[in-house]
Amino acid sequence: MTSKLVLTVKCRSARGILAAISTYLADNGCNIADSSQFNDRDTGMFFMRMSFISEQGVDHAALSAGFTPIADRFGMDWEIFDTSKRMKVLLMVSRFGHCLNDLLYRWKIGALPIDIVGVVSNHFDYQKLVVNNDIPFHHIKVTKENKPQAEAQLTDIVASTDTELVVLARYMQVLSDQLCARMSGRIINIHHSFLPSFKGANPYKQAYERGVKLIGATAHYVTADLDEGPIIEQDTARITHAQSAEDYTSIGRDVESQVLARAIHAHIDHRTFVNGERTVVFPASPGSYASERIG
């Protein structure tokens, strides 16, 4: 039985990396299906994502064990993933439900291949929606006084569900620096792209009043620097003077939903690499599940 696997590599650039990897895979009965790589001349770092098929029965564990000497030789930060295993994802939401609704729909029709282990919210607005989808709902009230206790509850949920990725689907509470550091590269946030111009409440109304002609959204990894983590995905929509403040909000929510879904897809497909304050994001493979299902 063949296994579809993905190898990700991040290390200092050096001659012979690709040759060593491809030779190892060929010697172990693997056929390379797709490969993307990037050599960052500014930082001297090398990034690679390679998908391959094990055609002679060598399993994931054996391939990983055998690859270790090569990884050690080049000082690689690496991992081999079995694509048949879905990533465990915890969603978090406050009172704006457009991203949550979009993700649940994509998940329900099979367009977002993840295991949703639960939804956390500081309000009860979407409890019925979540429970009706047979997903555990966790209400964690957050106030200035109980923030440490609330985050401890969240940490317990992450641990007990073996959560691999946390998605802030318009969750409006700030996570602590400690949690951001502990889950570095494993928390994704979405927000409008008007920052830092239009902060606070009703940013779309503020944009309308200033005659903004482009509405955008940004999905990024969460860091201790609020809304300034490495960017994964962005998009914009052009608008005109004839559209109202309500139109701005509606269009903005659509863009946010699409951008967040694409960012999650990139992460679960192992196409994203944190590169300092930036990211390397490889495109979806031609004909892949992501490129066919997500527009």
Contacts in CASP RR format, 6 or more apart in sequence:
PFRMAT RR
TARGET T0000
AUTHOR 0000-0000-0000
METHOD contacts of the structure
MODEL  1
MTSKLVLTVKCRSARGILAAISTYLADNGCNIADSSQFNDRDTGMFFMRM
SFISEQGVDHAALSAGFTPIADRFGMDWEIFDTSKRMKVLLMVSRFGHCL
NDLLYRWKIGALPIDIVGVVSNHFDYQKLVVNNDIPFHHIKVTKENKPQA
EAQLTDIVASTDTELVVLARYMQVLSDQLCARMSGRIINIHHSFLPSFKG
ANPYKQAYERGVKLIGATAHYVTADLDEGPIIEQDTARITHAQSAEDYTS
IGRDVESQVLARAIHAHIDHRTFVNGERTVVFPASPGSYASERIG
1 57 0 8 1.000
2 53 0 8 1.000
2 54 0 8 1.000
2 55 0 8 1.000
2 57 0 8 1.000
3 53 0 8 1.000
3 54 0 8 1.000
3 57 0 8 1.000
3 59 0 8 1.000
3 60 0 8 1.000
3 82 0 8 1.000
3 84 0 8 1.000
4 33 0 8 1.000
4 51 0 8 1.000
4 52 0 8 1.000
4 53 0 8 1.000
4 82 0 8 1.000
4 83 0 8 1.000
4 84 0 8 1.000
5 30 0 8 1.000
5 51 0 8 1.000
5 52 0 8 1.000
5 53 0 8 1.000
5 54 0 8 1.000
5 60 0 8 1.000
5 63 0 8 1.000
5 80 0 8 1.000
5 81 0 8 1.000
5 82 0 8 1.000
5 83 0 8 1.000
6 49 0 8 1.000
6 50 0 8 1.000
6 51 0 8 1.000
6 52 0 8 1.000
6 80 0 8 1.000
6 81 0 8 1.000
6 83 0 8 1.000
6 269 0 8 1.000
6 270 0 8 1.000
7 21 0 8 1.000
7 48 0 8 1.000
7 49 0 8 1.000
7 50 0 8 1.000
7 51 0 8 1.000
7 52 0 8 1.000
7 67 0 8 1.000
7 78 0 8 1.000
7 79 0 8 1.000
7 80 0 8 1.000
7 81 0 8 1.000
8 48 0 8 1.000
8 49 0 8 1.000
8 50 0 8 1.000
8 78 0 8 1.000
8 79 0 8 1.000
8 81 0 8 1.000
8 270 0 8 1.000
8 273 0 8 1.000
9 17 0 8 1.000
9 21 0 8 1.000
9 46 0 8 1.000
9 47 0 8 1.000
9 48 0 8 1.000
9 49 0 8 1.000
9 50 0 8 1.000
9 71 0 8 1.000
9 76 0 8 1.000
9 77 0 8 1.000
9 78 0 8 1.000
10 45 0 8 1.000
10 46 0 8 1.000
10 47 0 8 1.000
10 48 0 8 1.000
10 76 0 8 1.000
10 77 0 8 1.000
10 78 0 8 1.000
10 273 0 8 1.000
11 17 0 8 1.000
11 45 0 8 1.000
11 46 0 8 1.000
11 74 0 8 1.000
11 75 0 8 1.000
11 76 0 8 1.000
11 77 0 8 1.000
11 78 0 8 1.000
12 44 0 8 1.000
12 45 0 8 1.000
12 46 0 8 1.000
12 74 0 8 1.000
12 75 0 8 1.000
13 39 0 8 1.000
13 40 0 8 1.000
13 44 0 8 1.000
13 45 0 8 1.000
13 46 0 8 1.000
14 46 0 8 1.000
14 74 0 8 1.000
17 46 0 8 1.000
17 48 0 8 1.000
17 74 0 8 1.000
18 37 0 8 1.000
18 48 0 8 1.000
20 70 0 8 1.000
20 73 0 8 1.000
20 74 0 8 1.000
21 48 0 8 1.000
21 50 0 8 1.000
21 70 0 8 1.000
22 32 0 8 1.000
24 66 0 8 1.000
24 67 0 8 1.000
24 70 0 8 1.000
25 31 0 8 1.000
25 32 0 8 1.000
25 50 0 8 1.000
25 52 0 8 1.000
28 54 0 8 1.000
28 56 0 8 1.000
28 58 0 8 1.000
28 62 0 8 1.000
28 63 0 8 1.000
28 66 0 8 1.000
29 54 0 8 1.000
29 55 0 8 1.000
29 56 0 8 1.000
29 57 0 8 1.000
29 58 0 8 1.000
30 52 0 8 1.000
30 53 0 8 1.000
30 54 0 8 1.000
30 55 0 8 1.000
30 56 0 8 1.000
30 58 0 8 1.000
30 63 0 8 1.000
31 52 0 8 1.000
31 53 0 8 1.000
31 55 0 8 1.000
32 50 0 8 1.000
32 51 0 8 1.000
32 52 0 8 1.000
33 51 0 8 1.000
33 52 0 8 1.000
33 53 0 8 1.000
33 285 0 8 1.000
34 50 0 8 1.000
34 51 0 8 1.000
34 285 0 8 1.000
35 48 0 8 1.000
35 49 0 8 1.000
35 50 0 8 1.000
35 51 0 8 1.000
36 48 0 8 1.000
36 49 0 8 1.000
36 50 0 8 1.000
36 271 0 8 1.000
36 282 0 8 1.000
36 283 0 8 1.000
37 46 0 8 1.000
37 47 0 8 1.000
37 48 0 8 1.000
37 49 0 8 1.000
38 46 0 8 1.000
38 47 0 8 1.000
38 48 0 8 1.000
38 280 0 8 1.000
38 282 0 8 1.000
39 45 0 8 1.000
39 46 0 8 1.000
39 47 0 8 1.000
40 46 0 8 1.000
40 47 0 8 1.000
40 275 0 8 1.000
40 280 0 8 1.000
43 275 0 8 1.000
43 276 0 8 1.000
45 275 0 8 1.000
47 273 0 8 1.000
47 275 0 8 1.000
47 280 0 8 1.000
47 282 0 8 1.000
49 270 0 8 1.000
49 271 0 8 1.000
49 282 0 8 1.000
51 83 0 8 1.000
51 285 0 8 1.000
54 60 0 8 1.000
54 63 0 8 1.000
60 80 0 8 1.000
60 82 0 8 1.000
63 80 0 8 1.000
64 80 0 8 1.000
67 78 0 8 1.000
67 80 0 8 1.000
70 76 0 8 1.000
71 78 0 8 1.000
79 270 0 8 1.000
81 270 0 8 1.000
86 113 0 8 1.000
86 114 0 8 1.000
86 115 0 8 1.000
86 268 0 8 1.000
87 114 0 8 1.000
87 115 0 8 1.000
87 164 0 8 1.000
87 165 0 8 1.000
87 267 0 8 1.000
87 268 0 8 1.000
88 114 0 8 1.000
88 115 0 8 1.000
88 117 0 8 1.000
88 161 0 8 1.000
88 162 0 8 1.000
88 163 0 8 1.000
88 164 0 8 1.000
88 165 0 8 1.000
89 114 0 8 1.000
89 115 0 8 1.000
89 116 0 8 1.000
89 117 0 8 1.000
89 163 0 8 1.000
89 164 0 8 1.000
89 165 0 8 1.000
89 166 0 8 1.000
89 167 0 8 1.000
89 264 0 8 1.000
89 268 0 8 1.000
90 116 0 8 1.000
90 117 0 8 1.000
90 118 0 8 1.000
90 119 0 8 1.000
90 120 0 8 1.000
90 157 0 8 1.000
90 158 0 8 1.000
90 161 0 8 1.000
90 163 0 8 1.000
90 165 0 8 1.000
90 166 0 8 1.000
90 167 0 8 1.000
91 100 0 8 1.000
91 103 0 8 1.000
91 116 0 8 1.000
91 118 0 8 1.000
91 119 0 8 1.000
91 120 0 8 1.000
91 167 0 8 1.000
91 169 0 8 1.000
92 119 0 8 1.000
92 120 0 8 1.000
92 121 0 8 1.000
92 166 0 8 1.000
92 167 0 8 1.000
92 168 0 8 1.000
92 169 0 8 1.000
92 171 0 8 1.000
93 99 0 8 1.000
93 100 0 8 1.000
93 119 0 8 1.000
93 120 0 8 1.000
93 121 0 8 1.000
93 126 0 8 1.000
93 169 0 8 1.000
93 170 0 8 1.000
93 171 0 8 1.000
94 121 0 8 1.000
94 122 0 8 1.000
94 123 0 8 1.000
94 170 0 8 1.000
94 171 0 8 1.000
94 172 0 8 1.000
94 173 0 8 1.000
95 123 0 8 1.000
95 125 0 8 1.000
95 172 0 8 1.000
96 170 0 8 1.000
96 172 0 8 1.000
96 253 0 8 1.000
97 125 0 8 1.000
97 126 0 8 1.000
97 169 0 8 1.000
97 170 0 8 1.000
98 170 0 8 1.000
98 253 0 8 1.000
98 254 0 8 1.000
98 256 0 8 1.000
98 257 0 8 1.000
99 169 0 8 1.000
99 170 0 8 1.000
99 190 0 8 1.000
99 253 0 8 1.000
99 256 0 8 1.000
99 257 0 8 1.000
99 260 0 8 1.000
100 119 0 8 1.000
100 126 0 8 1.000
100 129 0 8 1.000
100 169 0 8 1.000
100 170 0 8 1.000
101 129 0 8 1.000
102 257 0 8 1.000
102 258 0 8 1.000
102 260 0 8 1.000
102 261 0 8 1.000
103 112 0 8 1.000
103 167 0 8 1.000
103 169 0 8 1.000
103 257 0 8 1.000
103 260 0 8 1.000
103 261 0 8 1.000
103 264 0 8 1.000
104 116 0 8 1.000
104 129 0 8 1.000
104 130 0 8 1.000
104 133 0 8 1.000
104 135 0 8 1.000
106 112 0 8 1.000
106 261 0 8 1.000
106 293 0 8 1.000
106 294 0 8 1.000
107 114 0 8 1.000
107 116 0 8 1.000
108 133 0 8 1.000
110 293 0 8 1.000
111 293 0 8 1.000
111 294 0 8 1.000
112 261 0 8 1.000
112 264 0 8 1.000
112 265 0 8 1.000
112 294 0 8 1.000
113 268 0 8 1.000
113 289 0 8 1.000
114 165 0 8 1.000
114 264 0 8 1.000
114 268 0 8 1.000
116 135 0 8 1.000
117 136 0 8 1.000
117 161 0 8 1.000
117 162 0 8 1.000
117 163 0 8 1.000
118 130 0 8 1.000
118 135 0 8 1.000
118 136 0 8 1.000
118 137 0 8 1.000
118 138 0 8 1.000
118 157 0 8 1.000
118 161 0 8 1.000
119 126 0 8 1.000
119 130 0 8 1.000
119 135 0 8 1.000
119 136 0 8 1.000
119 137 0 8 1.000
119 138 0 8 1.000
120 138 0 8 1.000
120 139 0 8 1.000
120 140 0 8 1.000
120 154 0 8 1.000
120 157 0 8 1.000
120 171 0 8 1.000
121 127 0 8 1.000
121 137 0 8 1.000
121 138 0 8 1.000
121 139 0 8 1.000
121 140 0 8 1.000
121 171 0 8 1.000
122 139 0 8 1.000
122 140 0 8 1.000
122 141 0 8 1.000
122 142 0 8 1.000
122 150 0 8 1.000
122 171 0 8 1.000
122 172 0 8 1.000
122 173 0 8 1.000
123 139 0 8 1.000
124 139 0 8 1.000
126 137 0 8 1.000
127 137 0 8 1.000
127 139 0 8 1.000
130 136 0 8 1.000
130 137 0 8 1.000
131 137 0 8 1.000
138 153 0 8 1.000
138 157 0 8 1.000
140 150 0 8 1.000
140 153 0 8 1.000
140 154 0 8 1.000
141 150 0 8 1.000
142 150 0 8 1.000
142 173 0 8 1.000
143 150 0 8 1.000
147 176 0 8 1.000
151 175 0 8 1.000
151 176 0 8 1.000
151 179 0 8 1.000
154 179 0 8 1.000
155 179 0 8 1.000
157 163 0 8 1.000
158 166 0 8 1.000
158 183 0 8 1.000
164 186 0 8 1.000
165 186 0 8 1.000
165 187 0 8 1.000
165 188 0 8 1.000
165 264 0 8 1.000
165 267 0 8 1.000
165 268 0 8 1.000
166 183 0 8 1.000
166 186 0 8 1.000
166 187 0 8 1.000
166 188 0 8 1.000
167 187 0 8 1.000
167 188 0 8 1.000
167 260 0 8 1.000
167 264 0 8 1.000
168 187 0 8 1.000
168 188 0 8 1.000
168 189 0 8 1.000
168 190 0 8 1.000
168 222 0 8 1.000
169 190 0 8 1.000
169 260 0 8 1.000
170 190 0 8 1.000
170 256 0 8 1.000
171 189 0 8 1.000
174 226 0 8 1.000
175 187 0 8 1.000
175 222 0 8 1.000
177 224 0 8 1.000
179 187 0 8 1.000
180 187 0 8 1.000
180 222 0 8 1.000
180 223 0 8 1.000
180 224 0 8 1.000
181 224 0 8 1.000
183 222 0 8 1.000
184 221 0 8 1.000
184 223 0 8 1.000
184 274 0 8 1.000
185 221 0 8 1.000
185 222 0 8 1.000
185 274 0 8 1.000
187 221 0 8 1.000
187 222 0 8 1.000
188 219 0 8 1.000
188 220 0 8 1.000
188 221 0 8 1.000
188 222 0 8 1.000
188 232 0 8 1.000
188 260 0 8 1.000
188 263 0 8 1.000
188 264 0 8 1.000
188 267 0 8 1.000
189 219 0 8 1.000
189 220 0 8 1.000
189 221 0 8 1.000
189 222 0 8 1.000
189 227 0 8 1.000
190 217 0 8 1.000
190 218 0 8 1.000
190 219 0 8 1.000
190 256 0 8 1.000
190 259 0 8 1.000
190 260 0 8 1.000
190 263 0 8 1.000
191 217 0 8 1.000
191 218 0 8 1.000
191 227 0 8 1.000
191 256 0 8 1.000
192 198 0 8 1.000
192 203 0 8 1.000
192 204 0 8 1.000
192 215 0 8 1.000
192 216 0 8 1.000
192 217 0 8 1.000
192 218 0 8 1.000
192 252 0 8 1.000
192 256 0 8 1.000
193 215 0 8 1.000
193 216 0 8 1.000
193 217 0 8 1.000
193 218 0 8 1.000
193 234 0 8 1.000
193 236 0 8 1.000
194 203 0 8 1.000
194 204 0 8 1.000
194 206 0 8 1.000
194 207 0 8 1.000
194 212 0 8 1.000
194 216 0 8 1.000
195 227 0 8 1.000
197 206 0 8 1.000
197 210 0 8 1.000
198 206 0 8 1.000
198 207 0 8 1.000
198 210 0 8 1.000
204 215 0 8 1.000
204 245 0 8 1.000
204 248 0 8 1.000
204 249 0 8 1.000
204 252 0 8 1.000
205 245 0 8 1.000
205 248 0 8 1.000
205 249 0 8 1.000
207 215 0 8 1.000
207 248 0 8 1.000
208 244 0 8 1.000
208 245 0 8 1.000
208 248 0 8 1.000
209 245 0 8 1.000
211 241 0 8 1.000
212 239 0 8 1.000
212 248 0 8 1.000
213 238 0 8 1.000
213 239 0 8 1.000
213 240 0 8 1.000
214 236 0 8 1.000
214 237 0 8 1.000
214 238 0 8 1.000
214 239 0 8 1.000
215 236 0 8 1.000
215 237 0 8 1.000
215 239 0 8 1.000
215 248 0 8 1.000
215 251 0 8 1.000
215 252 0 8 1.000
215 255 0 8 1.000
216 234 0 8 1.000
216 235 0 8 1.000
216 236 0 8 1.000
216 237 0 8 1.000
216 252 0 8 1.000
216 255 0 8 1.000
216 259 0 8 1.000
217 234 0 8 1.000
217 235 0 8 1.000
217 252 0 8 1.000
217 255 0 8 1.000
217 256 0 8 1.000
217 258 0 8 1.000
217 259 0 8 1.000
217 260 0 8 1.000
218 231 0 8 1.000
218 233 0 8 1.000
218 234 0 8 1.000
218 259 0 8 1.000
219 231 0 8 1.000
219 232 0 8 1.000
219 233 0 8 1.000
219 234 0 8 1.000
219 259 0 8 1.000
219 260 0 8 1.000
219 262 0 8 1.000
219 263 0 8 1.000
220 227 0 8 1.000
220 228 0 8 1.000
220 229 0 8 1.000
220 230 0 8 1.000
220 231 0 8 1.000
220 232 0 8 1.000
220 263 0 8 1.000
221 229 0 8 1.000
221 230 0 8 1.000
221 232 0 8 1.000
221 274 0 8 1.000
221 279 0 8 1.000
222 229 0 8 1.000
223 229 0 8 1.000
223 230 0 8 1.000
229 277 0 8 1.000
230 274 0 8 1.000
230 275 0 8 1.000
230 276 0 8 1.000
230 277 0 8 1.000
230 278 0 8 1.000
230 279 0 8 1.000
231 278 0 8 1.000
231 279 0 8 1.000
232 263 0 8 1.000
232 266 0 8 1.000
232 267 0 8 1.000
232 272 0 8 1.000
232 279 0 8 1.000
232 281 0 8 1.000
233 259 0 8 1.000
233 260 0 8 1.000
233 262 0 8 1.000
233 263 0 8 1.000
233 266 0 8 1.000
233 281 0 8 1.000
234 259 0 8 1.000
235 255 0 8 1.000
235 258 0 8 1.000
235 259 0 8 1.000
235 262 0 8 1.000
236 255 0 8 1.000
237 251 0 8 1.000
237 252 0 8 1.000
237 254 0 8 1.000
237 255 0 8 1.000
239 247 0 8 1.000
239 248 0 8 1.000
239 251 0 8 1.000
243 251 0 8 1.000
258 295 0 8 1.000
261 294 0 8 1.000
262 294 0 8 1.000
262 295 0 8 1.000
265 284 0 8 1.000
265 290 0 8 1.000
265 294 0 8 1.000
266 272 0 8 1.000
266 281 0 8 1.000
266 284 0 8 1.000
266 290 0 8 1.000
269 284 0 8 1.000
269 288 0 8 1.000
269 290 0 8 1.000
271 281 0 8 1.000
271 282 0 8 1.000
271 283 0 8 1.000
271 284 0 8 1.000
272 279 0 8 1.000
272 280 0 8 1.000
272 281 0 8 1.000
272 282 0 8 1.000
273 279 0 8 1.000
273 280 0 8 1.000
273 281 0 8 1.000
283 291 0 8 1.000
284 290 0 8 1.000
284 291 0 8 1.000
285 291 0 8 1.000
END
